Amino acid sequence: MYTNQSQEKPYKIKLSPQEIIDKEFKKGIKGYSAEEVDLFLDTVIEDYMTYQKMLDQLKKENEQLKIRIKEMSQQPKVAMPSTNLDVLQRLSNLERHVFGDRLRRDL
């Protein structure tokens, strides 16, 4: 059984494809029991309606996410300082502070 946990109302599928395939109806005097077939088909129809609701909702979510991605990609990029340059500059300053003139002599 499938339940959609992210929605306020979970979807409940009553039949698996194998259960539909394996379903056997009792035969009456004039064939299958019309009442039993109707009840089974009502359940199948409910499941298909549930699948359709799930599909519609997923399509809507997908469209909303596409719109959000498009909006986010159109926003101006925030200029980030070059982190590597900043780190290298700080390291250089630290080396000068710690080692001082010894660095120049070793080169």
Beta strands, then each sheet from edge to edge (+ up, - down):
strand 1: 27-28
strand 2: 31-32
sheet 1: 1+ 2-
end
